[in-house]
Amino acid sequence: MNKHISLVKKWLNDPESVSAKELLDNMNVADRAASKFLRQSASASASARAARGAAVSAYCTSTSAAAHWVKQYEELSNGWK
C-alpha cells in the first residue's frame, strides 16, 4: 500500500488521528513523488497523480475529493495484478 494513500485513509477513518503537519508533509512528499514519476510509465504516473490528489485533498480537508482519489488509486493499483 502506498504510504500517502495509507495516511489519507487513516485521516478519512478518523480526522483527529492525523495532524495538520502530517497532512502537509504527506502532501509535499506525494507532490515530489508524482513529479518524479511523470517521466516513467503511464501507470506509475497515474498512480502517483492519484496519490498526490488524495494527499492534497486531505490537506484541504475535502473528504469527498480525498475518497475519490483513494478510489482512483486503488482501481489503478488493482490493474497491476
C-alpha positions in Angstrom: 0.0 0.0 0.0 1.2 3.5 -0.9 2.2 5.4 2.3 0.5 8.5 1.1 -2.8 6.7 0.5 -2.4 4.9 3.8 -2.2 8.2 5.7 -5.2 9.6 3.8 -7.2 6.5 4.6 -6.3 6.9 8.3 -7.5 10.5 8.1 -10.7 9.5 6.4 -11.4 7.0 9.1 -10.6 9.4 11.9 -9.7 13.0 11.1 -8.4 13.6 14.6 -5.8 10.8 14.3 -3.7 12.8 11.8 -2.2 16.2 12.5 -2.3 19.1 10.0 1.5 18.9 9.9 1.4 15.2 8.9 -1.1 16.1 6.2 1.1 18.9 4.9 4.2 16.7 4.9 2.3 14.0 3.2 1.1 16.4 0.5 4.6 17.8 -0.1 6.3 14.4 -0.4 3.5 13.0 -2.6 3.8 16.0 -4.9 7.6 15.4 -5.2 7.0 11.7 -5.9 4.4 12.5 -8.6 6.7 14.9 -10.3 9.4 12.2 -10.4 7.1 9.5 -11.8 5.9 11.8 -14.6 8.9 10.6 -16.6 8.2 6.9 -16.0 5.4 4.6 -17.2 1.9 5.8 -17.7 0.5 3.5 -14.9 3.2 4.7 -12.4 2.5 8.3 -13.3 -1.3 7.9 -13.0 -1.0 6.2 -9.6 1.4 8.8 -8.3 -1.0 11.6 -9.5 -3.9 9.8 -7.7 -1.8 9.6 -4.5 -0.9 13.3 -4.8 -4.6 14.1 -5.4 -5.6 12.2 -2.3 -2.9 13.9 -0.2 -3.8 17.4 -1.4 -7.5 16.8 -0.8 -6.9 15.5 2.7 -4.7 18.6 3.5 -7.5 20.8 2.2 -10.0 18.7 4.3 -12.1 17.7 1.4 -13.3 14.2 2.4 -15.2 13.6 -0.8 -12.3 14.5 -3.0 -9.8 12.5 -0.9 -12.1 9.5 -1.1 -12.4 9.9 -4.8 -8.6 9.9 -5.3 -8.2 6.9 -2.9 -10.7 5.0 -5.1 -8.8 6.1 -8.2 -5.5 4.9 -6.8 -7.0 1.5 -5.7 -8.5 1.0 -9.2 -5.2 1.7 -10.8 -3.2 -0.5 -8.5 -5.7 -3.4 -8.9 -4.9 -3.3 -12.6 -1.3 -4.2 -11.9 -2.2 -7.6 -10.5 
